[in-house]
Amino acid sequence: MSQEFGPLTTKQKRLLRILTRGLKTLKPEDLSPRTPCPDSWTLASYVSGDLNQEAQQAVNAHIAFCDTCFDEYAALIGQDKLWQLLQGERTLVGDIAEARFQKSMGWKKTVANFVRQKGQEVAKVLEVAVGGNTYSVALSLEGGALSCSVAALRTPLKSALRITVGSGTGKELISTRSDESGNSRFVVPSAAGDMRVLTLDLQGIMHQISFRIPQKP
Amino acid sequence: MDPEPTPSPELIVEFKTLSEQELVKFLPVEKKDPEHLTPQEKGALDELWRRHYRELKENLRAKTFSLRPHEEPDKEHFLHMCINEAYPAFLRRTRQDEYKNFGGFLFKLALNVGLDVRRQLTKKRADKRSETEKKKKPPVEMISVDDLTETLVDEGKEALQIVAARELREIVRQVLEEHAGESPISALSTRVVRQKYINELSWEQIARNLFPEEDSERATRDIIKAIKTLEEPDIRAILRLLAYRQITNAEAFEV
């Protein structure tokens, strides 16, 4: 875990202390659900992974604030899966370590979503804003190579992305273009400990993600 | 008794000989109320139900343990209730499109039906409880719409401070909601934050809410340890979301 996170800066620590104090001033109604409870079909679809991303996010947000729906979600997945969810997150955090964030270049948010899938060692899914468009970038290790899948989430500007992956020394390893919708998938040979820089370029608006290939989990 | 379908003899003869692909052609294209199904649609659905009944029952049985609410102590009775609900749900939900991944559809249908039955049972119990409570409770004291609680809480603050404090509470709410929306694990960790800071539950209570002792053999300390590991990534994510709203300085909260 320590490789994932550097120490908090003094400024961040102070903000955190105040935030914690701020949390304590919240009233129960501040943290009550603001959306109606999902019907049983929606919740079943959520558990079986059949909802689109927007609906999935809405249910995620709802169950965080609604105890009844969270209990139903827990009952649907069962205790073993719930435990796996907790454990999985703990053991996989840090498998692909983000080296730095470049806020100024338009980071929107990082989706801390680590999954272990059949045929893949680990994966990390990021949500990245480039200009007004948003893409999902899934990074996973498959048999010693880094597999990268870019998928359009919200793309008001229909234009192909220029995607490059470079080494830590700046050498370009791969350069490709997505389709007009912004979707692309490619594989880059990579070894544990290698530094990689992924650049997404949308009509000159650039966004970079730097990361290090983790040691074997 | 399980509700094994008993379609009319002529339909058995007609549909029994068809392959699944041929049967699917008779299914409705859109979701339909069972009473609006044509005889062909109903016949094809009944035949598919007959062929996949065991699979659906196994799906339901597998989910019985976790879905059965405490209000229903009898596991077999709960399963039987689910099976009874499953047939009309199957008629109502099944359409041509679902056959592309019929195994997945049957699994989802089992979850849906199990959850519906659970809701019926817990709601009945809650309704009963609230009726008893209504009887027992003394008359409720009416509070005026001009309740002064908010004003009293904010007493001694400048108007600007009151507005700023409320806006910040809203921002914190939004940030937590956005963080929760990212993934099920973020939803879980946001729930933990809520229980810890708002409901002021202890770690032990939070752990046992998540894994009730009577259902789980996991040690409380292991659960607490697992829950606490969510904190660090949470902090990072929340700080990042605050930064996205240009809140990078503690002074923003000092109102």
Chai-1 contact restraints between the chains, C-beta under 6 A:
chainA,res_idxA,chainB,res_idxB,connection_type,confidence,min_distance_angstrom,max_distance_angstrom,comment,restraint_id
A,Q12,B,L239,contact,1.0,0.0,6.0,A-B,restraint_1
A,R14,B,A250,contact,1.0,0.0,6.0,A-B,restraint_2
A,L15,B,A250,contact,1.0,0.0,6.0,A-B,restraint_3
A,I18,B,A250,contact,1.0,0.0,6.0,A-B,restraint_4
A,I18,B,F253,contact,1.0,0.0,6.0,A-B,restraint_5
A,G22,B,V172,contact,1.0,0.0,6.0,A-B,restraint_6
A,G22,B,F253,contact,1.0,0.0,6.0,A-B,restraint_7
A,L23,B,Y197,contact,1.0,0.0,6.0,A-B,restraint_8
A,K24,B,Y197,contact,1.0,0.0,6.0,A-B,restraint_9
A,L26,B,R169,contact,1.0,0.0,6.0,A-B,restraint_10
A,L26,B,I198,contact,1.0,0.0,6.0,A-B,restraint_11
A,P28,B,I198,contact,1.0,0.0,6.0,A-B,restraint_12
A,D30,B,R169,contact,1.0,0.0,6.0,A-B,restraint_13
A,D30,B,R173,contact,1.0,0.0,6.0,A-B,restraint_14
A,L31,B,R194,contact,1.0,0.0,6.0,A-B,restraint_15
A,L31,B,I198,contact,1.0,0.0,6.0,A-B,restraint_16
A,S40,B,N112,contact,1.0,0.0,6.0,A-B,restraint_17
A,S40,B,L115,contact,1.0,0.0,6.0,A-B,restraint_18
A,S40,B,D116,contact,1.0,0.0,6.0,A-B,restraint_19
A,W41,B,N112,contact,1.0,0.0,6.0,A-B,restraint_20
A,A44,B,K108,contact,1.0,0.0,6.0,A-B,restraint_21
A,A44,B,L111,contact,1.0,0.0,6.0,A-B,restraint_22
A,A44,B,N112,contact,1.0,0.0,6.0,A-B,restraint_23
A,V47,B,L111,contact,1.0,0.0,6.0,A-B,restraint_24
A,S48,B,K108,contact,1.0,0.0,6.0,A-B,restraint_25
A,Q57,B,G181,contact,1.0,0.0,6.0,A-B,restraint_26
A,N60,B,A180,contact,1.0,0.0,6.0,A-B,restraint_27
A,N60,B,G181,contact,1.0,0.0,6.0,A-B,restraint_28
A,N60,B,A187,contact,1.0,0.0,6.0,A-B,restraint_29
A,A61,B,E177,contact,1.0,0.0,6.0,A-B,restraint_30
A,A61,B,A180,contact,1.0,0.0,6.0,A-B,restraint_31
A,A61,B,G181,contact,1.0,0.0,6.0,A-B,restraint_32
A,I63,B,A187,contact,1.0,0.0,6.0,A-B,restraint_33
A,A64,B,A180,contact,1.0,0.0,6.0,A-B,restraint_34
A,A64,B,A187,contact,1.0,0.0,6.0,A-B,restraint_35
A,A64,B,T190,contact,1.0,0.0,6.0,A-B,restraint_36
A,A64,B,R191,contact,1.0,0.0,6.0,A-B,restraint_37
A,F70,B,R191,contact,1.0,0.0,6.0,A-B,restraint_38
A,A75,B,S66,contact,1.0,0.0,6.0,A-B,restraint_39
A,A75,B,L67,contact,1.0,0.0,6.0,A-B,restraint_40
A,L76,B,L111,contact,1.0,0.0,6.0,A-B,restraint_41
A,G78,B,S66,contact,1.0,0.0,6.0,A-B,restraint_42
A,Q79,B,S216,contact,1.0,0.0,6.0,A-B,restraint_43
A,L85,B,I185,contact,1.0,0.0,6.0,A-B,restraint_44
A,L86,B,A226,contact,1.0,0.0,6.0,A-B,restraint_45
A,E89,B,I185,contact,1.0,0.0,6.0,A-B,restraint_46
A,R90,B,T229,contact,1.0,0.0,6.0,A-B,restraint_47
A,V111,B,E182,contact,1.0,0.0,6.0,A-B,restraint_48
A,A112,B,P233,contact,1.0,0.0,6.0,A-B,restraint_49
A,N113,B,S183,contact,1.0,0.0,6.0,A-B,restraint_50
